[in-house]
Amino acid sequence: MNSPKVSVIIPAFNAAETLAEAVASVVNGSHKHLEILIVDDCSTDDTSKVGARLAKQDSRIKFYRNPHNYGVSKSRNLMIKRATGKYVAFLDSDDTWEPNKLEVCLKMLADNPEVKAVAHALRYLDKHGNKLSYVPTYPTTKAEMQAIKQTGESPWVFPSSVVVDRFILLKEGGFAEDWEVGEDTELFTKIAQKHGLLAATAPLGNYRIRGNSLTDKHWLKKRIASECVKENQLRRLRGEKELSLNEYEQLCFNNLPLLPRLNKFREVLALHYMRKVGQSWLNREIVLTLIYGIATTALNPQATLNKWKWMKSHEKLSRQTTESTRHAAEFNPQRSSEVSGFS
């Protein structure tokens, strides 16, 4: 088989309801040379039963169960070490892929040998599994990729969209296991800056909106982690020693005088509520949308205005992308699987 082997890593915790759908979206894809590594992080539901059953149905599926709850970073790292593919792709247990996802990503890697990681845009899945809206991605051009390398900007990608050279993952040490949240941003930003990352604008996967994610539970830590990533990008460019997450939190948040710290907290809380506005709106939860919208406006009126403008432009972009992808496929159906939107 000439096509490169891809190791698909799926960490799962209490994912009995969605795991089979996630795995099916990989198995039913157009790229067949793969292995699927499912790791159950000591779930309390039937995740292990579902994972074991799936492994019996297809020899390419391997199922593991952690003896203790290790967390998503250590779970992914353990699977990276067990992976045997040239490339590693990540898929969260409640997300799904489109059939041509790996085909498009592998073509991007083959066409751009200087790039060691690729990703793509997504669509949101509401709580009923309906595909909604459009999740853009960055960088989608080599000029944008170069900007990340030169200025320390962050890429905008989700784990379920990333395909990366396994050697690079091992070289960079995988995900930071001492970060509760933001570990994916930390790793993918580092890879983008040091090794190159490009993304397709076509939505080749689907991201499920859940109100009980780690980002929701640890929203303050997530924001501090994001700012730590930005600081370390600049430090790498200057050749300075990078800060650990604990060091950054102490220096740039806990040690601030009271008023600046309270103002910082206000800004971060407004961003958290703004995220909840988007989640509630996509799930058509009107009351919650109003509540979070009012709270965001009270905390940061300008941010609310900017969010509203973004939502309007985002909705327009979603329609344009859907139409252009559909028209490209209709114009040349033989090559519809290659429509990536990459420029």
C-alpha positions in Angstrom: 0.0 0.0 0.0 1.7 3.2 -1.2 -0.4 5.7 0.8 1.0 6.7 4.2 -0.3 5.1 7.3 -2.2 7.4 9.7 -2.6 6.7 13.4 -5.9 8.2 14.6 -5.9 8.8 18.4 -9.3 9.0 20.1 -9.2 9.8 23.9 -12.5 8.9 25.5 -14.0 9.7 28.9 -17.7 8.9 29.5 -18.2 8.9 25.8 -20.5 5.8 25.4 -23.1 7.8 23.5 -20.8 9.3 20.8 -17.7 7.0 20.5 -19.2 4.7 17.9 -20.2 7.6 15.7 -16.8 9.1 15.9 -15.0 5.9 15.0 -17.5 5.2 12.1 -16.6 8.5 10.6 -13.0 7.4 10.4 -13.6 3.8 9.2 -16.0 5.0 6.5 -13.6 7.6 5.2 -11.9 7.3 1.8 -8.4 6.8 3.3 -8.1 3.2 4.5 -4.4 2.8 5.5 -4.8 3.6 9.1 -5.0 2.4 12.7 -7.4 3.7 15.3 -6.1 4.0 18.9 -9.0 4.4 21.4 -8.0 5.1 25.0 -10.6 5.1 27.7 -9.5 7.4 30.5 -11.2 5.3 33.3 -14.8 6.1 32.4 -17.7 5.4 34.7 -20.2 4.7 31.9 -20.1 2.0 29.1 -17.3 3.6 27.2 -15.1 0.5 27.7 -17.8 -1.9 26.4 -18.3 0.2 23.3 -14.6 0.5 22.7 -13.9 -3.2 23.2 -16.8 -4.1 20.8 -15.5 -1.7 18.1 -12.0 -3.3 18.4 -13.5 -6.8 17.8 -15.2 -5.5 14.6 -12.1 -4.2 12.8 -8.5 -5.3 13.2 -7.3 -1.7 12.6 -9.0 -0.6 15.8 -7.0 -1.0 19.1 -8.6 -0.3 22.4 -6.8 0.6 25.7 -8.1 1.5 29.1 -6.1 3.6 31.6 -5.8 2.1 35.1 -6.4 5.6 36.5 -7.8 8.8 35.2 -4.8 10.3 33.6 -6.4 13.3 31.8 -6.5 13.9 28.1 -2.9 15.0 27.6 -1.3 12.0 29.1 -3.8 9.7 27.4 -2.9 11.2 24.0 0.8 11.0 24.8 0.6 7.3 25.6 -1.1 6.7 22.3 1.5 8.8 20.4 4.2 6.4 21.7 2.1 3.4 20.6 1.3 4.8 17.2 3.0 3.2 14.2 1.8 5.5 11.4 3.9 8.1 9.6 1.3 10.7 10.6 -0.9 11.1 13.6 -4.5 12.5 13.5 -6.5 13.5 16.6 -10.2 13.0 17.0 -12.2 13.8 20.1 -14.7 11.1 21.0 -17.7 13.4 20.5 -16.6 14.8 17.1 -16.8 13.4 13.6 -14.9 13.7 10.3 -16.1 14.1 6.7 -15.3 11.1 4.4 -12.5 12.9 2.5 -10.8 14.5 5.6 -7.6 12.3 5.6 -7.4 12.3 1.8 -7.3 16.1 1.6 -5.0 16.5 4.6 -2.5 13.9 3.2 -2.5 15.7 -0.2 -1.7 19.0 1.5 1.2 17.4 3.3 2.5 15.8 0.1 2.1 19.1 -1.9 3.9 21.1 0.9 6.8 19.0 2.2 8.2 21.9 4.2 5.0 21.8 6.3 4.8 19.2 9.1 1.2 19.7 10.2 -2.1 20.5 8.6 -5.6 21.2 9.8 -9.0 22.4 8.4 -12.2 24.3 9.2 -15.1 22.6 11.0 -18.8 22.8 11.4 -20.5 22.9 14.8 -22.7 20.0 15.8 -25.6 21.0 18.2 -26.7 18.8 21.0 -29.0 16.9 18.6 -26.2 16.2 16.1 -27.3 18.7 13.5 -24.5 20.4 11.5 -24.6 24.2 12.1 -22.6 27.2 11.2 -18.9 27.3 10.2 -15.7 27.3 12.4 -13.0 29.1 10.4 -9.3 28.2 10.7 -5.9 29.9 10.5 -3.4 29.9 8.8 -4.7 29.0 5.4 -1.9 30.6 3.3 1.8 30.4 3.4 1.9 34.2 4.1 -0.2 33.6 7.2 2.0 30.7 8.2 5.1 32.9 7.9 3.4 35.5 10.0 3.1 33.0 12.8 6.8 32.1 12.5 7.9 35.7 12.5 5.5 37.5 14.9 4.4 34.8 17.3 0.8 34.8 16.3 -1.3 31.7 17.3 -2.9 29.3 14.9 -6.7 28.8 15.2 -7.2 25.0 15.0 -9.0 22.4 17.0 -7.4 19.0 17.9 -10.0 17.0 15.8 -8.8 18.8 12.7 -5.0 18.3 13.1 -2.8 15.8 11.2 0.9 16.0 12.1 4.1 14.1 11.4 4.6 11.7 14.3 8.3 12.4 14.4 7.6 16.0 15.2 5.2 15.1 18.0 7.8 12.9 19.6 10.5 15.6 19.1 8.4 18.3 20.8 7.4 15.9 23.7 3.7 15.8 22.9 1.1 17.6 25.0 2.0 19.3 28.3 0.7 17.0 31.0 0.7 19.6 33.7 -1.8 21.8 31.8 -5.4 21.1 32.7 -6.6 23.2 29.7 -4.9 24.9 26.8 -2.4 22.1 26.2 -3.5 21.7 22.6 -3.1 25.4 21.9 0.4 25.2 23.5 1.5 22.2 21.3 0.0 23.3 18.0 1.3 26.8 18.4 4.8 25.5 19.0 4.6 23.2 16.0 3.2 26.0 13.8 6.0 28.4 14.8 8.8 25.9 14.5 7.8 23.4 11.8 4.9 25.0 9.8 1.2 24.4 9.9 -1.4 25.0 7.1 -5.1 24.6 7.2 -7.8 24.0 4.6 -10.9 26.3 4.6 -13.3 23.5 3.8 -15.1 22.1 6.8 -13.8 18.5 6.8 -15.0 17.7 10.4 -17.6 18.5 12.9 -17.2 19.8 16.4 -19.8 19.0 19.0 -21.0 21.9 21.2 -21.1 20.7 24.9 -21.7 22.9 27.9 -19.7 20.7 30.3 -16.3 20.8 28.5 -13.0 21.3 30.3 -12.8 24.8 28.8 -16.2 25.6 30.4 -15.2 24.2 33.8 -11.8 25.9 33.8 -12.4 29.1 31.8 -10.1 31.3 33.9 -7.2 28.8 33.6 -7.9 28.5 29.9 -7.5 32.2 29.4 -4.3 32.3 31.5 -3.0 29.4 29.5 -3.7 31.2 26.2 -1.8 34.2 27.3 1.0 32.1 28.5 1.3 30.6 25.1 1.5 34.0 23.5 4.2 35.1 26.0 6.3 32.0 25.3 6.0 32.5 21.5 7.6 35.9 21.9 10.2 34.5 24.2 11.1 31.9 21.6 11.5 34.6 19.0 13.8 36.5 21.4 15.8 33.5 22.4 14.7 33.8 26.0 13.8 31.1 28.5 10.1 30.0 28.3 7.8 30.3 31.4 6.0 27.4 32.9 2.2 27.8 33.2 2.6 28.2 37.0 5.4 30.8 36.6 3.3 32.8 34.1 0.2 32.7 36.4 2.2 34.0 39.3 4.0 36.8 37.4 1.1 38.0 35.2 -2.0 37.5 37.2 -1.6 36.6 40.9 1.1 39.2 41.5 -0.9 42.1 39.9 -2.2 44.8 42.2 -5.8 44.4 43.3 -7.5 46.8 40.8 -5.6 45.6 37.7 -6.2 42.0 38.8 -10.0 42.7 39.2 -10.1 44.4 35.8 -8.3 41.4 34.2 -10.8 39.1 35.8 -13.7 41.2 34.4 -12.2 41.0 30.9 -11.7 37.2 31.1 -15.2 36.7 32.6 -16.7 38.7 29.7 -14.9 36.5 27.2 -16.2 33.4 29.0 -19.8 34.6 28.9 -19.3 35.6 25.3 -18.3 32.0 24.5 -21.5 30.8 26.3 -23.6 33.2 24.2 -22.3 31.5 21.0 -22.9 28.0 22.4 -26.4 28.8 23.6 -27.3 30.5 20.3 -26.2 27.6 18.2 -28.2 25.2 20.4 -31.2 27.5 20.0 -31.4 28.0 23.8 -32.9 31.5 23.6 -33.2 32.2 27.4 -29.6 31.3 28.1 -28.5 33.3 25.1 -30.2 36.4 26.5 -28.8 35.8 30.1 -25.3 35.4 28.9 -25.7 38.3 26.4 -26.8 40.6 29.2 -24.0 39.5 31.5 -21.4 40.0 28.7 -22.8 43.5 27.9 -22.7 44.5 31.5 -19.1 43.4 31.9 -17.7 44.6 28.6 -20.1 46.6 26.2 -17.4 47.0 23.5 -16.6 43.3 23.4 -20.3 42.6 23.0 -20.5 44.9 20.0 -17.4 43.3 18.5 -18.9 39.9 19.0 -22.2 40.9 17.3 -20.2 42.1 14.3 -18.2 38.9 14.2 -21.3 36.8 14.4 -22.8 38.6 11.4 -19.7 38.3 9.3 -19.2 34.7 10.4 -22.7 33.8 9.3 -22.0 35.3 5.8 -18.7 33.5 5.6 -20.5 30.2 6.5 -23.0 30.6 3.7 -20.3 31.5 1.2 -18.1 28.6 2.1 -21.0 26.1 2.0 -22.0 27.4 -1.5 -18.4 27.4 -2.9 -17.7 23.9 -1.7 -21.0 22.6 -3.0 -20.5 24.3 -6.4 -17.0 23.0 -6.8 -18.2 19.4 -6.1 -21.1 19.8 -8.5 -18.9 21.2 -11.3 -16.4 18.3 -11.1 -18.0 15.4 -9.2 -15.0 13.1 -9.9 -12.8 15.4 -7.9 -15.2 16.4 -5.2 -13.1 14.6 -2.6 -10.2 16.9 -3.3 -12.1 20.1 -2.7 -10.2 21.6 0.2 -10.4 25.4 -0.1 -6.6 25.6 0.5 -4.8 28.5 -1.1 
